[in-house]
Amino acid sequence: MTHRTPASTVYLLRHAHSVANGRGILAGQSKGIKLSAIGKKQADNLVATLVPLDIDYVYLSPLERCLETVTPFLKVHEKALISQSPEFVEMNYGGWTGKRLAILSRRSMWKDIQKEPSTVRFPQGESFLEMRHRAVAGVESLRGKPGNHLVVSHGDVIRVILNHYLGAHLDNFQRLSIDPASISAIRFAHGGVTIQNMNSTSSVSAHSSSTLGGGAGKK
């Protein structure tokens, strides 16, 4: 008798527009970064998009902006089991954390980040390889766990996850754009994986660049 792994769908939600996005700051793992006024509206608008997905489990990056993003949804969808998931936290940008992207883009390492991120480790921070390892391991832990899973995370983390399941080299992840409050979907079934949706912004109006941190979206 053949035993099939139960099907599961993992929805990847980038947090809504934050005050750091609005200021062009690389927030990283800084605490206390809240949603902007735009982000709060996006969070409210997400409710109508998320409710039909019949979410069973919610996995939150420990940073406040992720919880803020889904709070309106959780108020009307109380059946979901919620947990904090450090594997989906924003990348540790080390010494680059809290700096303006306009200034960081002038540094010599910026070119490596854009062209060969697999070779980059941030000073006193993570490498992209390390971030990919923990983020993909987090998604893999949901493979075979039946149901609909909502992961609330960050632009670079989601881009790296999607890039991995597309079968692309890590150096290609910068080609993907993930807007604030956008949703992507990965389906695990019959031993395989399918990218069902990428960067859906049906509930928001946003277009981000593929810059470090995932881009700020349209203000």
N, C-alpha and C positions, 0 to 999 in steps of 0.2 A: 504494500500500500504506500502510495506517495503522499508525503505530508507537505502541504503547502503552507508557506509562511502567511499569516494573516495580513490582509491589506491595511495600509495606513496612509494617511495624507498629512503632510507637514506644511503648514502655512507659515511663511516667513514675513513678519510685519516689521518694517522699519519704524522706529518711533517717529512721532509727528515733529513738525518744525520746532526747534528749540531756540532759546535766546542766544546760545552759542552759534547756531546756524546763522541767525540774523546778523550777528556781529562778525562773522567770518573767522571764528576762533576754533581751533582744534581742541575740542573739549576732552576727548579721550575718556579716561576713567575718573575724571573729576566729579566729585559729589556736589549736589546742590544746583545742578543745571536743570532748570525748569523749562516747560514748554512756553513758547511765545504766544502772543494773542492769536497769531495765525495757527499755531499748533493746537491750541485749545479748540478752535473751530474745526480743525481737521479731526481731532479726537472725537468730537461730537458727531461729525459726519460719518465716521467709520462705523458707528453703531449699525446703521442700515445695511452696510456691506458685510459686517461680521456675523450678525444674527443668523442669516440663512445658511451659514457654513456649518452650523450645528457643532460647535467646538466642544470637545470633551475635556481637553487638557490645555492649560496655559503655562508656558515656561517663560519666565521673565529674566532678562538681564537685571542684575541688582541695582542698576542706576535709576534714579527717580523719574527721568523722562520717559522711561519705558512703562512704568506703572501708570503714570499720568495718562499716557496714550490710550490705555485700555480701560481705565477706570469708568468712563461712561458706559462702555460695553458691558463690563462686569456687573454694573448696577442693574442691568435688565436681563442678564444671562448668568444666573446664580448657580447653575448646575456644574459649571466647569471646575475642575480641580486645578488649583493654582500653586505653583512652586517657583522659587527663585533658582535660577540656573546659571552659576558662574561661568560655565563653558560658553555662554552666549554674550558675555559682557563685552563692551567695546575693547578694541585693541589698546594695549598699554604702550602709548607713544613716548613714554619716558620723558626725557628732557624737552621734547617738543610739545608736551601737554600744556594747554592754556595759551599757546602762542598764536598769533594771527597768521592765517594761511598766506596772506599776501607777502609776509616777511619770510615765512618758511620756504616759499616757492623760489626764493633767490639763493637758497643754500645748495651746495654742490650735490648733496645726497638726494635732492628732489628729482634729478634726472634718473637716478637709479630706481627710485620709487616708481616712477612712471614707466620705465623700460624693463627693469629687471628686479621687481620687488622680491623675488625669491632669494636674492642676495643681501637683502636689507635687514638690519637689526637697528631699532631705534636706540639712541644712547640711554642707558639705564632702563631700557624697556624691552618689549618683545620683538621677535622676528616675525615676519609674515608666515614663515613655515610653522612656527609655534602656534600662532593664532589659528591657522588652518587646521592644525592637528586637533586642538581642543574643540573647535567649532564643529568640525565634521564628526568627531567622536560623539558630540552631543546629539547630532541628528541621527547618527547610526544607532544610538541607544533607543531611538523611537521606531526603528525598522522592526517590523514584526509585532509591534504593540498596537493592536487594532484600535481604530478610532480616528478622530480628527484632532490634530495637534496644532496649537498656535504658539509659535516662537516669536517673542517680541525682542528685537535686537537692534543692531546698528548697521549703517551703510556698508562699511568695509567688511564686516563680519558676514553679512548676507551675500555680498558680491563674491566673496571667497567661497562660501558654501555652494552657491549656484555654479560658479566656475568649475568647482570640483566635480559636481554631478553632471555637468556638460562634457566632462572628460577632457577639459582643456588644461594646459600647463598653467601653473600659478602665475607666471609672468603675463598671462593674458587677462587676468581678472579686471584690470583697469579699463577694459573695453566695455564693461557693463556699467549701466547707470541704475541706481536704486534711489528713488525719490523718498523724501519724508512721507510717512503715512501710506506708503505703497505696500502691496501684498504680492508675494510670489508663492507658488505652490509646487511641491514635490510629491509625487505619488509612488509609493512602494507597493508592488503587487506582483504575484506570480514569479518571485525571485528577481524581478527587474526594477528599474527606476525610470520614471518619466517626469520631465519638467512640464507641468501642466500650464503654468502661468508665470510671467515675469514682469515685475514692476507695474502691476495694475494700479492705476490711480483713478479709478472710476469715481471714487468718493472725494477726490481732491483735484485741484488744478495746480500741477507742479511739473517742472522739467529741470532736472539737476544735471550738472556736468559730472564727469567721471573722475573728479578730483579726490585727493586724500580726505578721508572721513566720509566719503559717499556723496558729497555735494549737499548744498543747502536747499535745493529746490527753488521754485519760483516764488519770490516774495509778493 
